[in-house]
Amino acid sequence: MISANFISEQIKKSKSERRTSSFIRNFVFYIVDKALKEQYGENYSVRCLQSSAGIQRMLQKFDIESKLYTSSFCTIEILIEGDKTEWAWGGFWDKDHHVIAVSEYSDLIDLSISQLYQHPGSGIKNAIPIPALWWTPLNNWPMHIKYLPESPVAIELPPEEMNKFNNYLNRVDEIADEALQKINSEDVNFTPMITGIDSLNKMTEDGNLWLILCRRIVEQGIKYPEWIINKEIELRKNIAENRDAQQKRK
């Protein structure tokens, strides 16, 4: 059983450090991953909205605010067949947006990226799985992955899908309540999860295959794909124009 006092300590720790505690990160992913597998099964990989909403729901239980955003993002996808290694830039952009959660502590949170290798829109089928992300800071990305959060998300789904969505959120609550009663805090461990540059480097040194191969690919001198570069320029321009417009109204 995970006591109310322990939960309270985790909330205080997160607020004091302005960083979601390790236990909360692991517990949130542990619960949401179970709920997604149960409710959406093989469609887990295309449920980034549901994944992010479940994360938001869980963070509320720990008194942590968060928002959902559409986001362009790119990453390296890698396939190993025999003694051959293939890679390509993958991701989502333009109308094919991804949805992520951003906490009040500026953590960018993406569980569904761990299922990208099964996504029907993936550039490489059956690629090496990518670790889930609970990343900070938002403006410091390694060369093999980049997110560009754009617009807040308003959840609007067809009636049947909305009903299933609400059932899913209810299961998130139920699974969380059951876990708090039945397991110990030491049993909560969701892996693999990247939480920033230091975490990424340690996981690379510890042998995460995707990260090891990404490092080798980056060492070849690769550049981000043109579409993500152009998208970043566009977003920076929009931010500057909005800032100038606000200053003129003052």
C-alpha positions in Angstrom: 0.0 0.0 0.0 1.2 3.5 -0.8 0.3 5.8 2.1 -1.3 9.2 1.9 1.7 10.6 3.8 4.1 9.3 1.1 1.9 10.9 -1.6 1.9 14.1 0.3 5.7 14.1 0.5 5.9 13.5 -3.2 3.7 16.5 -3.9 5.7 18.7 -1.6 9.0 17.5 -3.1 7.7 18.3 -6.6 6.5 21.8 -5.6 9.7 22.6 -3.8 12.0 21.5 -6.6 9.7 22.7 -9.4 10.2 19.3 -11.0 7.9 16.3 -11.0 9.3 13.7 -8.6 10.7 10.4 -9.9 8.0 8.4 -8.1 5.2 10.5 -9.7 6.7 10.2 -13.1 6.9 6.5 -12.9 3.5 6.1 -11.3 1.7 8.2 -13.9 3.3 6.3 -16.8 2.7 3.0 -15.0 -1.1 3.7 -14.6 -1.7 5.3 -18.0 0.2 2.6 -19.9 -2.0 -0.1 -18.2 -5.2 1.8 -19.0 -4.3 2.4 -22.6 -3.4 -1.2 -23.2 -6.6 -2.3 -21.6 -9.0 0.2 -23.3 -7.3 0.6 -26.7 -5.1 -2.4 -27.2 -3.6 -2.6 -30.7 -4.7 1.1 -31.3 -2.5 2.4 -28.5 0.0 3.8 -31.0 -2.5 6.2 -32.5 -3.9 7.4 -29.2 -1.6 10.3 -28.4 -4.6 12.4 -27.4 -5.9 9.8 -25.0 -2.5 9.1 -23.6 -1.8 12.8 -22.9 -5.3 13.3 -21.4 -4.7 10.3 -19.1 -1.4 11.8 -18.0 -3.2 15.1 -17.3 -5.8 13.3 -15.3 -3.1 11.6 -13.2 -1.1 14.7 -12.6 -4.2 16.4 -11.2 -4.2 13.7 -8.4 -0.8 15.1 -7.4 -1.8 18.7 -7.5 0.2 19.3 -10.7 -1.3 21.4 -13.4 -0.7 20.5 -17.1 -2.0 21.4 -20.6 -2.3 19.4 -23.8 -0.7 20.8 -26.9 -0.5 19.8 -30.5 3.1 19.5 -31.5 5.2 18.9 -34.5 8.0 16.5 -33.8 10.8 14.6 -35.5 12.9 11.7 -34.4 15.2 9.1 -35.8 13.6 5.7 -36.5 15.9 2.7 -36.8 15.4 -0.8 -38.2 17.9 -3.7 -37.8 17.5 -6.6 -40.3 20.3 -9.1 -40.0 23.6 -7.3 -40.2 22.0 -4.2 -41.9 20.9 -1.0 -40.0 18.5 1.4 -41.7 17.3 4.7 -40.4 15.1 7.6 -41.4 13.6 10.8 -40.0 10.1 10.2 -38.8 7.5 12.2 -36.9 4.4 14.3 -37.3 3.8 17.8 -38.7 1.4 20.0 -40.6 -2.2 18.6 -40.3 -0.8 15.3 -39.0 -0.1 16.6 -35.5 1.0 14.8 -32.4 -0.5 15.6 -29.0 1.7 15.9 -25.9 1.2 17.1 -22.3 3.3 19.9 -20.7 3.3 20.2 -16.9 3.4 23.4 -14.9 7.1 22.6 -14.3 7.7 22.7 -18.1 8.1 19.0 -18.4 7.2 17.8 -21.9 5.5 14.4 -21.4 5.0 11.9 -24.2 4.2 8.3 -23.4 2.8 7.3 -26.8 6.1 7.9 -28.5 7.1 4.5 -27.0 4.6 3.0 -29.4 5.7 4.9 -32.6 7.3 1.7 -34.0 3.7 0.3 -34.3 2.1 3.5 -35.6 0.6 3.0 -39.1 2.2 6.3 -40.2 5.6 5.3 -39.0 8.3 5.8 -41.7 10.0 2.5 -40.8 7.9 -0.5 -39.9 8.9 -2.6 -36.9 11.6 -0.1 -35.9 13.4 -0.2 -32.6 11.2 1.1 -29.8 11.9 4.6 -28.6 11.8 5.3 -24.8 8.9 7.3 -23.4 9.7 11.0 -22.6 9.3 13.1 -19.5 11.6 15.7 -20.8 13.0 19.0 -19.4 14.0 21.6 -20.4 11.8 22.3 -23.4 14.4 24.3 -25.3 17.3 21.8 -25.1 16.9 18.8 -27.5 19.5 16.3 -28.6 20.2 16.1 -32.4 18.1 12.9 -32.9 14.7 14.3 -31.5 12.9 17.6 -31.5 9.4 18.7 -30.4 7.8 22.0 -31.3 4.7 22.5 -29.2 2.1 24.7 -31.0 -1.5 25.1 -30.0 -3.6 24.1 -26.9 -5.9 21.2 -27.5 -9.7 21.2 -27.1 -10.9 17.7 -26.8 -13.7 17.1 -29.3 -14.6 13.6 -30.4 -17.6 11.9 -32.1 -20.2 10.7 -29.5 -19.2 7.0 -29.6 -15.5 7.8 -29.3 -16.1 10.4 -26.6 -18.0 7.8 -24.6 -15.1 5.4 -24.9 -12.7 8.2 -24.0 -14.7 8.9 -20.8 -14.7 5.2 -19.9 -11.0 5.2 -20.4 -10.5 8.1 -18.0 -12.6 6.4 -15.5 -10.4 3.3 -15.8 -7.3 5.5 -15.2 -8.9 6.5 -11.9 -9.9 3.0 -11.0 -6.4 1.5 -11.8 -4.7 4.3 -9.9 -6.9 3.7 -6.8 -6.3 -0.1 -7.0 -2.6 0.4 -7.3 -2.4 2.7 -4.3 -4.1 0.0 -2.2 -2.2 -3.1 -3.6 1.4 -2.1 -4.4 4.3 -0.5 -2.6 6.1 2.6 -3.9 9.2 0.4 -4.5 7.3 -1.6 -7.1 6.5 1.4 -9.3 9.1 1.5 -12.0 8.3 2.4 -15.6 11.1 1.8 -18.0 12.6 3.0 -20.3 12.0 6.7 -19.8 14.2 9.6 -20.8 13.9 12.6 -18.4 16.5 15.0 -19.9 20.1 15.1 -21.2 21.7 13.5 -18.1 19.2 10.7 -18.2 19.7 10.3 -22.0 23.5 10.0 -21.6 23.2 7.5 -18.7 20.8 5.3 -20.6 23.1 5.4 -23.6 26.0 4.3 -21.5 23.9 1.6 -19.9 23.2 0.1 -23.3 19.8 1.3 -24.6 20.0 0.2 -28.3 18.0 3.0 -29.8 20.1 5.7 -28.0 23.4 3.9 -28.9 22.6 3.8 -32.6 21.2 7.4 -32.6 24.6 8.6 -31.2 26.4 6.8 -34.0 24.1 8.3 -36.6 24.4 11.8 -35.1 28.2 11.5 -35.2 28.0 11.2 -39.0 27.1 14.9 -39.1 23.4 14.7 -39.8 21.0 17.7 -39.9 17.4 18.0 -38.9 15.0 17.5 -41.8 14.0 20.6 -43.7 10.4 20.5 -42.6 11.2 20.7 -38.9 13.6 23.6 -39.5 11.0 25.5 -41.5 8.4 24.8 -38.9 10.6 26.2 -36.1 11.3 29.3 -38.2 7.5 29.7 -38.7 6.7 29.4 -35.0 9.5 31.8 -34.0 8.1 34.3 -36.5 4.6 33.9 -35.2 5.7 34.4 -31.6 7.6 37.6 -32.5 4.7 39.0 -34.5 2.3 38.3 -31.6 4.7 39.9 -29.1 5.0 43.0 -31.3 1.2 43.2 -31.7 0.8 43.1 -27.9 3.3 45.8 -27.4 1.6 48.1 -29.9 -1.7 47.6 -28.0 -0.2 48.8 -24.8 
